[in-house]
Structure formats: structure tokens, C-alpha cells
Amino acid sequence: MTASALYSGTVLHRRFKPRVHKLRYRVFWTLLDLDELPELDGTLRLFSLERFNLFGFYNADHGDGSAVPLRAQAEKHLAAAGIDLDGGAIRLLCMPRILGFVFNPISVYYCYHRDGELTALIYEVHNTFGQRHNYLIPVDAGSGDALEQRCLKAFYVSPFMDMEISYTFRIQKPAARVALTIQGADAEGPVIVASLAGRRRALTDGTLLSAFFVYPLLTLTVVAGIHWEALKLWIKGMRLRPRPPAPAPITIVRQ
């Protein structure tokens, strides 16, 4: 049995100011152990690595967009933060390509030490301008299954949101369930809360085929939904914030 899995569930967004706005949609994610990708490519008929299929995974959809394996990229960032996994697992929660298309607003790397202890999390954020940024936050030794982490916003995401925001991540280690809540707040209080939650299923051709029919063209739907919600925010009177230059590829949060 592989450590990789499929999680099906929901995404919720709620904006509190300057205009109240909320949305909810059904979605699924794959939790991919980076060391298991060749095995998944060889055993699943509907999932392929670096080639077209009903479901696919390409290294260039994540990290710095190069052909450098994601494990090597993640280990380089972890080393810069003084973290050595000693060969431990790195598992990536993301949406896969569906019929060749993908867009992940956020993906999460769970980085484990060789002894099985979760050591760090890397939150990889994508915007609709073709940019991506990573927040690397170490995990305190002995942390339980539910974690809370914080950092300052460094990357332009929503064109309707200011940059002077602090993030609070509340995350549950993936097991039978996976969950992540992100709260963005300014000096006056919460601005937005986004959350995802899902239940684990085995990653098989059967569950992939079921997901395809339950969530048809999911990744295209996500992008269309982002632009549709942006139009509704504009109609409500929200106006665009200027986009600053892109920051360095990664923000390492020092504990």
C-alpha cells in the first residue's frame, strides 16, 4: 500500500471586509509521496508522470517550474532553513492535471524526518498571473496532529486584497482526514478565511475515475470560478490593488 492517497471534500472562502462575500465548492486533491511518483506512474492506468493522461503530474507545475525533481528543490529550501530530513518522506497535497490542465491556488508539502516526525511545512501559493511563492515554516518538535503557524503575507494573490496582511495557518496532519484553514488579517482584524477539508480514499484507478465523473473538469472549473467570483467582487464595488514586483521564490519563517 502506498502512502499516496486521494482526498475528496470542500473548499470554503469567506471575506469579511470591505465587502462581505462567500463561496463554497466541492473539490478533490491528491496527496503524493514524491518518492512514490514512479511507482504510481507504473501501476495506475489513469495517472501518468510527465506525460498526458486523464490525470497527470508534472514537476514543472510546482517548485521553480524547472525539470529539477521537486524533492531536490524542497531539500534545498529545507537546508537553507537548517532542516535535514535524513531521507524522510515529502508528501505534496495538490490537485493533479486533468486532461492536461491544472491550477492549484495552494499546494502543501508535508516534510517528515526519517523517524516519521513532521518537521516542516511548505505552503506553495499560485496566483492567476502565472507566479508562485513558497512559505516554509518549521514544525515544533512534539507537535500534535493539529498545528497553528503564522507568517506575514509576501506574495500578491487576490487583486482585491492589500499586501499588509498576516496569515494564520491551522492545519491537520493528513490521516483519515485532511484540513487546512488560512485566516488573513490586517491591523483591524480578520479580512478573509479560506479552508479546505477532505476525507481520505485509496489512490486507485477506480477512485480516480469516480473523481473524474463526480468533479468533471475540476481544474478548469476552479480557474473559471476564480474569475467569476472576481467579477462579482468588482460588481460589489471592490477595486484592484496594484501588483508589486514578485518577491524572492521562498519566504523562510524563523521560529
C-alpha positions in Angstrom: 0.0 0.0 0.0 1.3 3.4 -0.9 1.3 6.5 1.3 -0.2 8.5 -1.5 -3.9 9.0 -1.4 -6.9 10.9 -2.7 -8.9 13.3 -0.5 -12.4 14.5 -1.5 -14.1 17.4 0.2 -14.9 21.1 0.0 -13.3 24.5 -0.1 -14.8 27.5 1.7 -14.0 31.2 1.4 -15.4 34.0 3.4 -14.4 37.7 3.0 -15.4 40.0 5.9 -14.4 43.4 4.6 -14.7 45.8 2.9 -17.4 43.8 1.3 -18.9 40.6 2.7 -18.5 37.7 0.2 -18.5 33.9 0.5 -18.3 30.8 -1.7 -18.2 27.1 -1.4 -17.3 24.4 -3.9 -16.6 20.6 -3.9 -13.1 19.5 -4.9 -10.6 16.7 -4.5 -6.8 16.6 -4.0 -4.1 14.0 -4.4 -1.6 13.5 -1.6 1.5 12.4 -3.5 4.6 11.0 -1.8 7.3 12.3 -4.1 9.3 9.1 -3.8 6.3 7.1 -5.0 5.7 9.0 -8.2 7.5 6.5 -10.5 5.6 3.6 -8.8 2.2 5.4 -9.3 3.1 6.1 -12.9 3.9 2.4 -13.4 0.8 0.9 -11.6 -2.0 3.3 -12.4 -3.5 3.4 -15.8 -5.3 6.7 -15.4 -2.4 8.6 -13.8 0.9 9.4 -15.5 4.1 11.2 -14.6 5.4 13.8 -17.1 3.1 12.7 -19.9 -0.6 13.2 -20.9 -3.3 11.1 -19.3 -6.7 11.5 -17.8 -4.8 12.5 -14.6 -1.2 13.6 -14.7 1.6 15.2 -12.6 4.4 17.4 -14.0 7.3 18.7 -11.8 7.1 22.0 -13.7 3.6 22.7 -12.3 5.3 23.2 -8.9 8.5 24.5 -7.4 10.6 26.7 -9.6 9.0 25.4 -12.8 12.1 23.5 -13.9 12.8 19.9 -14.6 14.7 19.6 -11.3 12.9 17.0 -9.1 10.7 18.5 -6.5 12.3 16.5 -3.7 15.7 18.1 -4.5 14.1 21.6 -4.7 12.4 21.1 -1.3 15.5 19.7 0.3 17.5 22.8 -0.9 14.9 25.1 0.8 14.9 23.0 3.9 18.7 23.1 4.1 18.6 26.9 3.9 16.3 26.8 6.9 18.7 24.5 8.7 16.5 21.4 8.4 17.7 17.9 7.4 15.1 15.2 6.8 17.7 12.5 6.7 15.8 10.9 3.8 12.4 11.3 5.3 9.2 11.5 3.2 8.0 14.6 1.4 4.3 14.4 0.5 2.5 17.0 -1.6 -1.2 17.8 -1.3 -2.3 19.3 -4.6 -4.8 18.9 -7.5 -3.4 16.9 -10.4 -3.6 17.8 -14.0 -6.9 16.7 -15.5 -6.8 16.2 -19.3 -3.6 18.2 -19.3 -4.8 21.3 -17.3 -4.1 22.3 -13.7 -4.3 25.3 -11.4 -3.5 25.0 -7.7 -4.3 28.1 -5.7 -2.4 26.4 -2.9 -0.4 23.2 -2.5 1.2 21.9 0.7 4.4 20.0 1.1 4.4 17.9 4.3 8.1 17.3 5.1 8.9 14.4 7.5 12.1 13.4 9.2 13.3 9.8 8.8 11.9 9.0 12.2 8.4 9.9 10.9 8.1 13.2 12.7 6.6 16.1 10.7 9.4 18.6 10.6 8.3 21.4 8.3 5.5 22.6 6.0 5.9 24.4 2.7 2.9 26.3 1.5 3.1 26.9 -2.2 0.8 29.6 -3.4 -0.1 30.3 -7.1 -1.8 33.4 -8.4 -3.6 33.8 -11.7 -0.8 35.9 -13.1 1.5 32.9 -13.6 3.5 33.5 -10.4 4.1 31.2 -7.4 5.7 31.6 -4.0 6.6 29.3 -1.1 6.3 29.9 2.7 8.5 27.4 4.6 7.6 27.1 8.3 9.3 24.6 10.6 7.1 22.4 12.9 7.9 22.4 16.6 9.1 19.1 17.9 6.4 17.1 19.6 3.5 19.0 18.0 0.2 17.1 17.9 -1.9 16.3 14.9 -3.3 19.9 14.7 -0.9 22.7 14.1 -1.1 26.5 14.1 1.5 28.6 12.2 1.9 32.3 11.3 3.7 34.4 8.8 3.4 37.8 7.1 2.0 38.0 3.5 4.8 38.4 1.0 3.1 37.4 -2.3 0.3 39.1 -4.3 -2.6 36.8 -4.7 -6.1 38.4 -4.9 -6.1 41.7 -6.8 -8.7 42.9 -4.4 -6.6 42.5 -1.2 -3.9 44.7 0.3 -0.4 43.3 1.0 -0.4 44.4 4.6 -1.8 41.1 5.8 -0.8 38.5 8.4 -1.6 34.8 7.8 -2.6 32.2 10.4 -2.5 28.6 9.2 -4.4 26.0 11.1 -3.6 22.6 9.6 -4.3 19.0 10.5 -1.8 16.3 9.6 -3.2 14.2 6.8 -4.6 10.9 8.0 -8.2 9.7 7.6 -9.0 13.4 7.1 -7.0 16.4 5.9 -7.8 20.0 6.8 -6.3 23.5 6.4 -7.7 26.9 7.4 -6.0 30.1 6.4 -7.0 33.4 8.1 -5.8 36.7 6.6 -6.0 39.6 9.0 -4.9 43.3 8.9 -4.3 45.6 11.8 -8.1 45.9 12.5 -8.9 42.2 12.4 -9.9 39.3 10.1 -10.2 40.1 6.4 -10.7 36.6 4.9 -10.8 33.0 5.9 -10.3 30.2 3.4 -10.5 26.5 4.3 -10.3 23.1 2.8 -11.3 19.7 4.3 -11.5 16.2 2.8 -11.7 12.5 3.6 -9.1 10.0 2.5 -9.6 7.4 -0.1 -7.1 5.0 -1.6 -5.4 6.3 -4.8 -6.6 3.7 -7.4 -7.8 3.8 -10.9 -11.3 3.3 -9.5 -11.2 6.3 -7.2 -9.6 8.4 -9.9 -12.3 7.5 -12.4 -15.0 8.2 -9.8 -13.5 11.6 -9.0 -13.4 12.5 -12.7 -17.2 12.0 -13.0 -18.1 13.5 -9.6 -15.8 16.6 -10.2 -15.8 16.9 -14.0 -13.1 19.2 -15.4 -12.3 20.3 -11.8 -9.2 22.3 -12.5 -10.8 24.3 -15.3 -13.8 24.9 -13.0 -11.5 26.3 -10.3 -10.0 28.9 -12.7 -13.4 29.8 -14.1 -14.7 30.1 -10.6 -11.9 32.4 -9.5 -12.6 34.8 -12.4 -16.4 34.6 -11.8 -16.0 35.5 -8.1 -13.6 38.3 -9.0 -16.3 39.7 -11.3 -18.9 39.6 -8.5 -16.5 41.4 -6.2 -15.9 44.1 -8.8 -19.7 44.5 -9.1 -19.9 44.9 -5.4 -17.6 47.9 -5.6 -14.2 46.3 -4.9 -11.4 47.8 -6.9 -8.0 46.4 -8.0 -4.9 46.9 -5.8 -1.6 47.5 -7.7 0.6 44.4 -8.1 4.1 44.8 -6.6 7.2 43.1 -8.1 7.3 39.4 -7.3 9.3 38.6 -4.2 12.1 36.0 -3.8 10.8 32.5 -4.6 10.6 31.5 -0.9 9.9 33.0 2.5 11.5 31.1 5.3 9.8 31.8 8.6 12.2 31.6 11.5 10.7 30.3 14.7 
